[in-house]
């Protein structure tokens, strides 16, 4: 249990307290702050913490509407950004509506399904409620199994391809604060970018700051670039990443994120808040070893293996590939979903022109393979048009946090 965990759980009964740690572990927060005894001790726990939790799970056991006054009092001690779900045994429609009116995201009848709880807390939707949440773009993160496996190149060209074939707004986010080179590769002048998130996390994010971070590269494709100079990596809270992704997916049909090859709380959050993750690997031992470790870590934080694509880069390279595809799949317990040909000539030609593959007249196998990958992602995540102005459409704005109506009162 950790006082610094993003997840706070509250149990009203012995049975609830027994189930909460397992539920927290299943949704990716094994160090969740568990508070027994109800709202009184929970208020004391909130006051003892140095930072507000991002999520709260309340297991009320056999209680129902009798808890509403205490819940109202508890809400006064919570920040508006916190997301809350409630688990109980009472099947009461009026009680459910009362919870929803108070800003609770969802009420689950015990025992709760961990995957549904995770989706509700992170995405703000679950079950039938997902259809009422308004159009949201797909968030696709790319990460290399081992440093240098080519996730940045794939992310850049995948974003360009999606912008061309979908004809919808796409944003490419270079999250590699220290060594991101997407802006240099495309010769972009970017006075702002992802550094606004890393260097000033205390000021929060809003539409105005996001618009300052964005650079329009070409029609339907915008880029948030990494800093051009090398800097020490500052501390960043996972909820800052959540807020960035929440705003971007309300404005863009596809959000492509180049995630650096590091395993921290904020990179874990980036993948957790993504709708799909692409692992880019090569058929050699170092890549295989790291791929197996990363896939296990992703699974431990609640990332569904069905939402992960394993892409083999530089397939058919002239050097002898030490690992077979069969061995790679067997050791990683994950099938290989796609392969990108080792076309050094096409990649180098595009780099020398400071363009993406899809802006050159150089026909290549790798271009067609990335096109096929983009088309498969579009089929899996149908387009929700945002061209009519997401910022003016209330249904496209990120949901407010926990119990916000009560805080306003």
C-alpha positions in Angstrom: 0.0 0.0 0.0 1.3 3.5 -0.9 0.2 6.9 0.2 1.4 8.1 -3.2 -0.6 5.7 -5.3 -2.9 7.3 -7.9 -5.6 4.9 -6.7 -7.4 5.2 -3.4 -9.8 2.4 -2.4 -12.4 2.6 0.5 -14.0 -0.4 2.0 -17.1 -0.5 4.3 -17.1 -4.2 5.0 -14.6 -7.0 5.7 -15.6 -8.7 2.4 -15.0 -5.5 0.5 -11.6 -4.9 2.1 -10.6 -8.4 1.0 -11.6 -7.9 -2.6 -10.3 -4.4 -3.1 -6.5 -5.2 -3.2 -7.1 -8.0 -5.8 -9.3 -5.6 -7.8 -6.6 -2.9 -7.6 -3.9 -5.3 -8.7 -6.0 -6.5 -11.6 -6.5 -3.0 -13.0 -2.8 -2.2 -12.7 -2.4 -0.5 -9.3 -1.0 -3.2 -6.9 0.2 -0.5 -4.5 -3.3 1.1 -4.2 -4.0 3.0 -1.0 -6.6 0.9 0.9 -8.7 2.6 3.6 -10.9 0.6 5.9 -13.9 1.9 7.8 -15.7 4.2 5.4 -15.8 7.9 4.7 -14.5 9.1 8.0 -11.1 7.4 7.8 -11.1 8.2 4.0 -11.2 11.9 4.7 -8.4 11.6 7.2 -6.4 9.6 4.5 -7.0 12.3 1.9 -5.7 15.0 4.3 -2.6 12.9 5.1 -1.6 12.5 1.4 0.8 14.9 -0.2 -1.0 14.6 -3.5 -4.6 13.9 -4.5 -5.4 10.5 -5.9 -6.4 10.3 -9.6 -9.0 7.5 -9.0 -11.2 6.4 -6.1 -13.0 3.0 -5.8 -15.6 2.8 -3.0 -17.0 -0.6 -2.0 -20.1 0.2 0.0 -21.1 -3.4 0.6 -24.8 -3.7 1.7 -25.3 0.1 2.0 -27.4 2.2 -0.4 -29.2 5.5 -0.2 -28.4 5.8 3.5 -24.8 6.7 2.5 -25.7 9.7 0.3 -25.3 12.4 3.0 -21.9 11.0 4.0 -20.9 10.8 0.3 -21.9 14.5 -0.1 -19.7 15.4 2.9 -16.8 13.3 1.5 -17.0 15.0 -1.8 -16.1 18.3 -0.2 -12.7 16.9 0.5 -12.0 15.7 -3.1 -10.5 17.5 -6.0 -12.7 17.9 -9.0 -10.3 16.0 -11.3 -10.7 12.7 -9.4 -12.6 9.9 -11.0 -14.8 7.7 -8.8 -16.7 4.4 -9.2 -18.8 2.7 -6.5 -19.3 -1.0 -6.0 -22.2 -2.4 -4.0 -24.8 -5.1 -3.6 -27.9 -2.9 -3.8 -29.7 -3.0 -7.2 -31.7 0.3 -6.9 -32.3 2.5 -10.0 -32.9 5.6 -7.9 -29.7 5.1 -6.0 -27.8 4.6 -9.2 -29.2 7.9 -10.6 -28.4 9.7 -7.3 -24.8 8.6 -7.7 -24.6 9.7 -11.3 -26.0 13.1 -10.4 -23.2 13.5 -7.9 -20.6 12.9 -10.6 -19.8 9.2 -9.9 -18.7 7.6 -13.2 -20.4 4.2 -12.7 -22.0 2.0 -10.1 -21.1 -1.7 -10.3 -23.0 -4.6 -8.7 -20.5 -6.7 -6.7 -18.4 -8.5 -7.7 -17.2 -6.0 -10.2 -15.4 -6.9 -13.4 -11.9 -5.5 -13.2 -11.7 -4.8 -16.9 -14.9 -2.8 -16.8 -13.7 -0.9 -13.8 -10.4 -0.1 -15.5 -12.1 1.2 -18.7 -14.5 3.3 -16.6 -11.8 4.9 -14.5 -9.4 5.6 -17.3 -11.6 6.2 -20.3 -14.6 7.5 -18.4 -16.9 5.1 -20.2 -18.3 1.6 -19.6 -20.8 -0.7 -21.2 -23.8 1.1 -22.6 -22.5 4.4 -21.3 -19.7 4.4 -23.9 -22.2 5.3 -26.6 -23.2 8.4 -24.7 -19.7 9.8 -24.2 -19.5 11.5 -27.5 -17.0 10.9 -30.3 -13.5 10.3 -29.2 -10.4 9.7 -31.3 -8.3 6.6 -31.2 -5.0 6.9 -29.3 -2.2 4.7 -30.8 1.1 4.6 -29.0 4.3 3.2 -30.5 7.2 2.0 -28.4 10.4 0.1 -29.3 11.1 -3.2 -27.6 14.8 -2.2 -27.5 16.3 1.2 -28.2 16.7 1.8 -31.9 14.1 -0.7 -33.1 12.4 2.0 -35.1 9.2 3.0 -33.2 9.8 6.7 -34.0 10.1 6.1 -37.8 7.0 4.0 -37.7 5.0 6.5 -35.7 5.9 9.4 -38.0 5.0 7.5 -41.2 1.9 5.9 -39.7 0.6 9.3 -38.7 1.3 10.7 -42.2 -0.5 7.8 -43.8 -3.5 8.0 -41.5 -3.8 11.7 -42.2 -3.8 11.0 -46.0 -6.2 8.1 -46.1 -8.6 9.1 -43.4 -8.8 12.8 -44.4 -9.4 13.5 -40.7 -7.3 15.5 -38.3 -4.3 13.5 -36.9 -1.8 14.5 -34.3 1.7 13.0 -33.8 3.1 13.5 -30.3 6.9 13.0 -29.8 7.0 12.1 -26.1 10.7 11.5 -26.1 11.6 14.6 -24.1 15.4 14.0 -24.3 16.1 12.3 -27.6 13.0 12.9 -29.8 14.0 13.8 -33.3 10.8 13.9 -35.3 10.9 17.7 -35.6 14.5 17.6 -36.8 13.7 14.8 -39.2 11.0 17.0 -40.8 12.9 20.3 -40.4 10.2 21.8 -38.3 10.6 25.0 -36.3 9.0 24.3 -32.9 9.4 26.9 -30.2 7.0 25.1 -28.0 6.0 21.4 -27.8 6.0 18.6 -25.3 8.3 20.6 -23.1 5.3 22.7 -22.0 3.9 19.5 -20.3 7.2 18.4 -18.8 8.7 21.7 -17.7 5.5 23.3 -16.2 3.3 20.4 -14.9 2.0 22.6 -12.1 0.0 24.9 -14.3 -2.2 22.2 -15.8 -3.4 21.9 -19.4 -6.1 23.7 -21.3 -7.2 24.2 -24.9 -5.1 27.4 -25.2 -1.9 25.7 -24.1 -2.5 22.7 -26.3 -3.0 25.0 -29.4 0.4 26.6 -28.5 2.1 23.2 -28.4 0.7 22.1 -31.8 2.5 22.7 -35.1 0.7 22.1 -38.4 2.9 20.1 -40.6 0.5 19.6 -43.5 -3.3 19.3 -44.0 -4.8 17.0 -41.4 -1.5 16.4 -39.7 -0.2 18.3 -36.6 2.8 17.6 -34.5 3.7 18.1 -30.9 7.5 18.1 -30.9 10.2 17.2 -28.3 12.7 19.8 -27.3 15.6 20.4 -29.7 18.2 20.7 -26.9 19.2 18.0 -24.4 17.7 18.5 -20.9 17.6 16.6 -17.7 14.4 14.6 -17.5 12.0 16.3 -15.0 9.5 14.5 -12.8 6.0 14.3 -14.4 2.8 13.1 -12.8 0.8 10.5 -14.7 -2.3 12.6 -14.5 -0.7 15.2 -16.7 -0.3 12.7 -19.4 -3.9 11.6 -18.9 -5.1 15.2 -19.3 -3.0 15.7 -22.5 -4.4 12.6 -24.1 -8.0 13.4 -23.0 -7.9 16.8 -24.7 -6.1 15.6 -27.8 -8.5 12.6 -28.4 -11.5 15.1 -28.2 -10.0 17.1 -31.1 -8.3 14.5 -33.4 -9.5 11.4 -35.1 -6.2 9.7 -34.4 -3.6 10.5 -31.8 -0.2 8.9 -32.5 2.3 8.9 -29.7 6.0 8.1 -30.0 6.8 6.7 -26.5 10.4 6.6 -25.5 12.1 3.3 -24.5 11.9 3.9 -20.7 9.6 2.3 -18.2 8.3 4.9 -15.7 5.0 5.8 -14.2 4.2 8.4 -16.9 5.1 6.1 -19.8 3.0 3.4 -18.2 0.2 5.9 -18.0 0.6 6.8 -21.7 0.1 3.2 -22.7 -2.7 2.7 -20.2 -4.6 5.7 -21.6 -4.1 4.5 -25.2 -6.7 2.6 -27.1 -4.0 0.6 -28.9 -0.3 0.0 -28.5 2.2 -1.0 -31.1 5.4 -2.7 -30.0 8.2 -2.4 -32.6 10.8 -5.1 -32.4 13.5 -6.8 -34.4 14.3 -10.5 -34.8 17.4 -10.6 -32.5 18.0 -11.6 -28.9 18.2 -8.1 -27.3 14.9 -7.1 -28.8 13.2 -10.4 -27.9 14.4 -10.2 -24.3 13.1 -6.7 -23.8 9.8 -7.4 -25.7 9.0 -10.3 -23.4 9.7 -8.1 -20.3 7.7 -5.2 -21.6 4.7 -7.3 -22.6 4.6 -8.8 -19.1 4.9 -5.3 -17.5 2.1 -3.9 -19.8 -0.1 -6.8 -18.8 0.6 -6.2 -15.1 -0.7 -2.6 -15.3 -4.0 -3.7 -17.0 -3.2 -3.4 -20.7 -5.2 -6.0 -22.6 -3.0 -8.1 -24.9 -5.7 -7.8 -27.5 -5.1 -4.1 -27.8 -1.3 -4.7 -28.5 0.1 -5.2 -32.0 3.6 -6.7 -32.3 5.4 -5.4 -35.4 8.7 -6.7 -36.6 10.8 -4.0 -38.1 13.6 -4.4 -40.7 12.3 -7.8 -41.7 14.5 -9.6 -44.2 17.6 -7.6 -43.2 20.9 -8.7 -44.9 22.4 -9.7 -41.5 21.3 -13.1 -40.4 18.3 -12.8 -38.1 19.2 -14.7 -34.9 15.6 -15.4 -33.8 12.8 -17.0 -35.8 9.3 -15.6 -35.8 8.0 -18.8 -34.2 10.5 -18.5 -31.3 9.6 -14.8 -30.9 5.9 -15.6 -30.6 6.5 -18.5 -28.3 8.7 -16.6 -25.8 6.6 -13.4 -25.9 3.3 -15.3 -25.8 2.0 -12.9 -28.5 1.6 -13.3 -32.2 3.4 -11.1 -34.7 0.8 -8.9 -36.3 2.8 -7.2 -39.0 6.3 -7.0 -40.5 8.0 -4.0 -42.0 10.5 -4.7 -44.8 14.2 -3.6 -44.4 14.1 -1.0 -47.1 17.1 1.2 -46.2 17.0 3.0 -49.5 13.4 4.2 -49.2 13.9 5.3 -45.6 17.2 7.1 -46.3 15.7 8.8 -49.4 12.8 10.2 -47.3 15.2 11.3 -44.5 17.4 13.2 -46.9 14.3 15.0 -48.3 13.2 15.8 -44.7 9.8 14.2 -45.5 7.8 11.2 -44.6 7.7 8.1 -46.9 4.2 9.2 -48.1 5.4 12.5 -49.4 8.1 11.0 -51.7 7.7 9.5 -55.2 9.8 6.6 -54.2 7.7 3.5 -54.4 8.6 0.8 -51.9 7.4 -2.3 -50.1 7.7 -0.6 -46.7 5.3 2.1 -47.8 2.6 -0.4 -48.7 3.2 -2.4 -45.5 2.6 0.8 -43.4 -0.4 1.5 -45.5 -1.8 -1.9 -44.7 -1.1 -1.4 -41.0 -2.9 2.0 -41.1 -5.9 0.5 -42.9 -6.2 -2.3 -40.3 -6.1 0.2 -37.5 -8.8 2.3 -39.2 -11.0 -0.9 -39.5 -10.5 -1.6 -35.8 -11.1 2.0 -34.7 -13.6 3.6 -37.0 -13.4 7.3 -37.5 -15.3 9.7 -35.4 -15.2 13.0 -37.3 -14.0 16.0 -35.3 -13.8 18.4 -38.2 -16.8 20.4 -37.1 -14.9 21.8 -34.2 -14.4 19.7 -31.1 -13.7 22.7 -28.9 -17.1 24.1 -29.5 -18.9 20.8 -29.1 -19.6 20.0 -25.4 -20.0 16.3 -26.1 -16.4 16.2 -27.3 -14.8 17.8 -24.3 -13.0 15.7 -21.7 -15.2 14.6 -18.9 -14.9 16.5 -15.6 -13.6 14.6 -12.6 -15.2 13.1 -9.6 -18.2 14.7 -7.9 -17.6 18.0 -9.6 -21.2 19.0 -9.2 -21.0 18.6 -5.5 -17.8 20.7 -5.3 -19.5 23.5 -7.2 -22.4 23.4 -4.8 
